[in-house]
Structure formats: structure tokens, C-alpha cells
Amino acid sequence: HGKDEIWLNGEPLEQKKFDVVIPRLHKDRAHGSRVLRHMAENLGAYCLQSGRAVDLVSDKFRTAQLLASKGIRVIKQFLCKTIDEDFDAIIEKLGGYPVIAKPVGGSQGKGIILLESPLSARHIIEYLLLEAKTAFLLQSFVETRTEKTGGTDLRLVLCNGKVISCMKRTAPAGSIKANLSINAVGEKYTPSKEILKMAVDAVDAVEGLTMAGIDIIVCNKTNKPYLVEINSAFGSKIVKVLNYNHWIDIVAFAANEAPKYRRSWEASEAEKREAQASNQQMKELVTACANDLQQARNSGADMKYAKRHFFDKYGPVVFDQALNEIDQRAAIKNNDPFSFIYDKIVHWKDLGYEHEIDKRAAELVPVYGKKVVDEALAMYAKMKKRKKETGLYI
């Protein structure tokens, strides 16, 4: 009867003191996602993001794989672990230089590099592989810059399948990184229906992601939007840019959902406890039936009659499990799979399952091997023939 707890600064958190968890995991997301799973699954707290969802979106390539499988447009990309003879072919498939190199994880534009020539590309990639010792992404470069500005993108904040905030971010001239944390400028933006749908579909694709920040870029040449990234821990500078605090909406939604989640979790826990109690009662009945059968056998009783008696007393489910328990006891005691299988065949015959013996025996082959199962079946056939010829009971 273990107790589920989370400790902080040497003291256990009291689970009843919190009803809602709004994750803000920037560093060590692997550990944070474990804490989220514990809070939601073990302690019954309503979390706006599941640990599994945080794990998934922290990996840019896994996220792109999922989105592409759902028909959501993402940038063409390769996951690379080495430079080999295929490197030039990869660049060609990406549309040639320039291309983008970026880490699989990371945030706030850190580690994103524009590779503009074969020489610079190989130097930088070799550094990533030899010094950083990490896999990386190579992506097609989608142009969003203009003559007067750097790169642009859209940041949309979603909660419960709805876009509640949206801004356009513009990088300084010459830069491709449109993050507010590195001097980009934000402004209010009204997204098109296509972009709204893309953002909503992306969040819906990640199970357990009730709130998120979505980054989308729009190509200057084709005007096509591409979903770049799903952020579980999105920044709050958008609040100042838009002069609108979306956290009010998020907290209101969470406060409304938390009691529902708690009731559902408590009901689920109650069902588990009932199932555990029922399983314990079943185990006790199975053991009692097995003990009665063994006692009858040890006393020299007519086992055909005894089996019918205990079959009626305990019912077919308990009786069948009791026979298995007896077989397991014998196997453990004798370490004799042949006798174990032969006894099971005789049990099946006594219960009237003779027409199913071959089928049931076949189910034992993966565990005990075909050779020993065939030997037990052959012995049963031999003893059955002997009974027919001599009248002796098997």
C-alpha cells in the first residue's frame, strides 16, 4: 500500500492544496514531464499539458513527423547524425543553399544557423557533430525576409482548441530569427482561416496538449504557410505586445475543468480498488479450490467424481484457474514440463473438452516447445488406446 508523493525542498507537497497544474517547463523537460505524469495520473491534479505531450513537442523532428502524418504542412527536413557521401544529395533535395541547421531540441531561436555555402555548411556541421555531439536538423530555407526587414513569423496561443492570441514577429534587418527574446518586434495580427485551422489541427494532433504556442511562417514567394514548431513553454511577452492577458482565459478554463477531472480520476481510482479487492477474492477462491482438489487426490478419492463436485461447487472460471494453479505447483516442484502438460491434457478430457485437446495443447507450444507437447499428446493417445483395449482408467 505505497503512497504517491512529490517532494520539494525536503518536504512532500500536499496534493489537496493544488487542483490545477499549468506547466512552464523550460529546462530539463524530461524530468518535468515525469513530474507532470505523476501529478495527473498518481495524484489526480488536472494538468493542461500531459507529460507525454511535453516530451513529444520538445523534439522538433518527432513533432514534424506527427504533423506530416496528419496532413499538416511542415518544412522539408532531414534528421542527420553524420556527414557522408549523401550530404550533397540532401542539400539538393532541400532545394540547394541556403539551408537551415538547428538542434532537435531547444527554444528561443538558440542554435538556429543559416548555411549559405558548402564550405560554411561542412565546418558548422562538423562542429555540431564533433563538439556538441548531437543529431541535428537540416531544413529547406523558406524566405520570409523583405528588403527592409528580417525574417517574420506568427505566434499563436491556443487553449482548449481555440486561438486566443496571435501576433506577428519581425526580426531586425538581415536576421532570420524572429524571437522577441532576441530583439524582434511584435505586433497584433489577424490570421487567415487557413492559418487558424493549421494551428488548431496541430494542437489536436498532440494528445494531452490543451494549451500551446504555435509558430507559423508564410513564404514570401508562394504565400503558403508552414507550421514550424509547437511550444509547450511559450513566452509571455505577447501579453505586452497585444495588451491582452491570455492567461486569464487559460486559468478560467482550467478552473472549470479541474473539478471534472478530479471526479473522473477519483471514480477511476475507486474502480481500481474494487477490481483489486475482487481479484484478491478470486485468488482466495482459486487457492481454496486447488487445495480441495489436491486433498482429494492425496486421499485416494475418485478424481473424476471429485473434479465434477468441485466444478459445481466453485464454478467453471474458478475451477479452471485452480487446475492451472495445481499444474504450476507441480511444475515448480518437479521441474517436469512433460508431466505438467500430460496432466493438463487429462484434466481437459475429464472436463469434457476432449474435442479441444489438440487446439489447447497448441497454445502451450510457444512456452514449452513443440517436442515436449507432441510427446505428451503421444502419451495421451497411447494411454487412451490402452484404455480402449484393456478397460484400465487413464
Summary of the structure (lengths in Angstrom):
residues: 394
radius of gyration: 32.6
end to end distance: 47.1
largest distance: 104.6
contacts: 1126
relative contact order: 0.08
helix: 53%
strand: 16%
